Amino acid sequence: MTDTNLQKWVQKLWGDDPITEELEPVIKRLITPIIVELEHMQQIHEWLDMQRLSKQPGRIVAPPRAGKSITCDVYRLLNKPQKKPGRRDIVPVLYLQAPGDCSVGELLGLILELLKYGATTGKVTELRKRVQRVLKESQVEMIIIDEANFLKLNTFSEIARIYDLLKISIILVGTDGLDNLIKRNEYIHDRFIECYRFDVISEKKFPKMVEIWEREVADLPLPSNLSREETLKPLYIKTGGKLGLLDKVIRKAAILSLKKGLKSIDKATLHEVLERFE
């Protein structure tokens, strides 16, 4: 699945000029998220495995753009649905992103939609019964709710109810704002009291991340050597050690370099991309 925002940026960058046949697969790769399993990701995935096996709920809390969504989506990809001809697919891990001011009805409808259930609208009491049935039929073991900061307060109670009834491990993912929300209700906080916290990439570990992203994500014909002090320092200042921002910068810089006919990311092109990160 391509990054639609990055795809639109590429279309605007090329304008009326067609992307050459040679560059087309490279550009497609650069606008498509890939799995780069880092050490801290593996640690979070091990924690998620433990929560899933023990059927325990919990939450993951980290600063914005620190890589929460990427980490959780990779976990979903590592636990793909199993096709069952003539029967509902087995979905061990269900991952969803909550929309803004997500109500109980919206959440239940989204679960039904992701599990490919036909009727996704109706009264909350009807939706609740459908969700309980389809979760059992799909043998869902874990539900990861990203952007949980956007859930309405009464929606948290519905999530806790799903856990109490079905004993499915439910993981809420968000920023410190999520903590502020659930601590308003002792019943909710007690259900999701176990918490995995992680921070942005430290300045010490940042050069290694840059090297990995240059090699695994940009993957251009020639090395860009972005871990040099002259490029590393502005990269760290602009991204603040946030993995999500580093990923976006490297992808955009690689695409812009290809548009210029370069085989690596030079200092000028990197700075051109970084100038728009304020």
Secondary structure, 3 states (H helix, E strand, C coil): CCCHHHHHHHHHHHCCCCCCCCCHHHHHHHCCCCCCCCHHHHHHHHHHHHHHHHCCCEEEECCCCCCHHHHHHHHHHHCCCECCCCCCCECCEEEEECCCCECHHHHHHHHHHHCCCCCCCCCHHHHHHHHHHHHHHCCCCEEEEECHHHECHHHHHHHHHHHHHHCCEEEEEECHHHHHHHCCCHHHHHHCCCEEECCCCCCCCHHHHHHHHHHHHHCCCCCCCCCCHHHHHHHHHHHCCCHHHHHHHHHHHHHHHHHCCCCCCCHHHHHHHHCCCC
